[in-house]
Amino acid sequence: MIYGFFWIMGGAYTLLHGGHTSIDSIVMRMSPHARTYLALGGYALLFFPFVLTFLFQSVEFAAYSWGHLQTTGETLWNPPVYPLKTAIPVGFALLALQGISEVTKLIKTLKRAPHE
């Protein structure tokens, strides 16, 4: 559970530093202007639908967990899991905010760069 917490919280940080997977062999052959449009299309068609779907679904998931004060139910210690389940929507919200930041930077790049 703890590993999952760190993984979900690191998504926005990884996006900020460009650590997510990309297809550089194809993208590097494109002009900078085309790369920007490709990135914007990727955010619109893939990134935001995925992130927003998981964000809204995980809010319900976390709310249910808090409503029932869920625990693991598997050990004598029986630790609560609702704080960890809360990290899921928080992590996706941070990822969405970072995505908005990235799209804003791409749009500024388009406005500054001359059209080809």
C-alpha positions as CSV (number, residue, x, y, z in Angstrom):
1,M,0.0,0.0,0.0
2,I,2.7,2.4,0.8
3,Y,4.5,1.8,-2.5
4,G,1.2,2.7,-4.3
5,F,1.0,5.9,-2.3
6,F,4.4,7.0,-3.4
7,W,3.7,5.9,-7.0
8,I,0.5,7.9,-7.3
9,M,1.9,11.0,-5.6
10,G,4.9,11.0,-7.9
11,G,2.9,11.2,-11.1
12,A,2.7,15.0,-11.3
13,Y,6.3,15.4,-10.3
14,T,7.4,13.0,-13.0
15,L,5.3,14.9,-15.6
16,L,6.9,18.2,-14.5
17,H,10.4,16.8,-15.2
18,G,9.5,15.0,-18.4
19,G,10.0,11.5,-17.0
20,H,7.0,9.8,-18.6
21,T,7.4,7.5,-21.7
22,S,7.3,9.1,-25.1
23,I,8.0,7.9,-28.6
24,D,11.1,10.0,-29.3
25,S,12.1,8.1,-32.5
26,I,9.0,9.4,-34.3
27,V,8.6,12.8,-32.6
28,M,12.3,13.9,-33.2
29,R,11.7,13.7,-36.9
30,M,8.9,16.2,-36.7
31,S,9.3,20.0,-36.7
32,P,9.0,21.8,-33.3
33,H,5.6,23.2,-34.3
34,A,4.3,19.8,-35.3
35,R,5.6,18.3,-32.0
36,T,3.7,20.9,-30.1
37,Y,0.5,20.1,-31.9
38,L,1.1,16.4,-31.3
39,A,1.6,17.0,-27.6
40,L,-1.6,19.1,-27.4
41,G,-3.5,16.4,-29.2
42,G,-2.1,13.8,-26.9
43,Y,-3.2,15.8,-23.8
44,A,-6.7,16.4,-25.3
45,L,-7.3,12.8,-26.5
46,L,-5.4,10.7,-24.0
47,F,-4.1,12.4,-20.9
48,F,-7.1,14.4,-19.7
49,P,-9.8,11.8,-20.4
50,F,-7.7,9.2,-18.5
51,V,-6.8,11.5,-15.6
52,L,-10.3,13.0,-15.2
53,T,-12.0,9.6,-15.3
54,F,-9.7,8.2,-12.7
55,L,-10.0,11.4,-10.6
56,F,-13.8,11.3,-10.5
57,Q,-14.0,7.5,-10.0
58,S,-11.4,7.6,-7.2
59,V,-13.2,10.3,-5.3
60,E,-16.2,7.9,-5.0
61,F,-13.8,5.1,-4.0
62,A,-12.2,7.3,-1.3
63,A,-15.5,8.6,0.0
64,Y,-16.8,5.0,0.3
65,S,-13.7,4.1,2.2
66,W,-14.0,7.0,4.6
67,G,-17.8,6.4,5.1
68,H,-17.1,2.8,6.2
69,L,-13.8,3.6,7.9
70,Q,-12.3,0.7,6.0
71,T,-9.4,-1.3,7.4
72,T,-7.4,-4.1,5.8
73,G,-9.3,-6.7,7.7
74,E,-6.5,-9.1,7.1
75,T,-4.2,-8.8,10.1
76,L,-4.4,-8.5,13.9
77,W,-3.1,-4.9,13.6
78,N,-5.9,-4.1,11.0
79,P,-4.6,-0.7,9.9
80,P,-7.0,1.8,8.3
81,V,-6.8,2.1,4.5
82,Y,-9.0,5.2,4.0
83,P,-6.1,7.7,4.3
84,L,-4.2,5.8,1.6
85,K,-7.2,5.6,-0.6
86,T,-7.6,9.4,-0.3
87,A,-4.1,9.7,-1.8
88,I,-5.5,8.4,-5.1
89,P,-7.8,11.3,-5.9
90,V,-5.3,13.8,-4.5
91,G,-2.6,12.3,-6.8
92,F,-4.8,12.5,-9.8
93,A,-5.8,16.0,-9.0
94,L,-2.2,17.0,-8.8
95,L,-1.6,15.2,-12.1
96,A,-4.5,17.1,-13.7
97,L,-3.1,20.4,-12.4
98,Q,0.3,19.6,-13.8
99,G,-1.3,18.6,-17.1
100,I,-3.0,22.0,-17.3
101,S,0.4,23.7,-16.6
102,E,2.0,21.6,-19.4
103,V,-0.8,22.5,-21.9
104,T,-0.4,26.2,-20.9
105,K,3.3,26.1,-21.7
106,L,2.6,24.4,-25.0
107,I,0.1,27.1,-26.0
108,K,2.6,29.8,-25.0
109,T,5.1,28.1,-27.2
110,L,2.7,28.1,-30.2
111,K,2.0,31.8,-29.7
112,R,5.7,32.7,-29.6
113,A,7.0,30.5,-32.4
114,P,6.5,31.5,-36.0
115,H,4.2,29.3,-38.0
116,E,5.6,26.9,-40.6
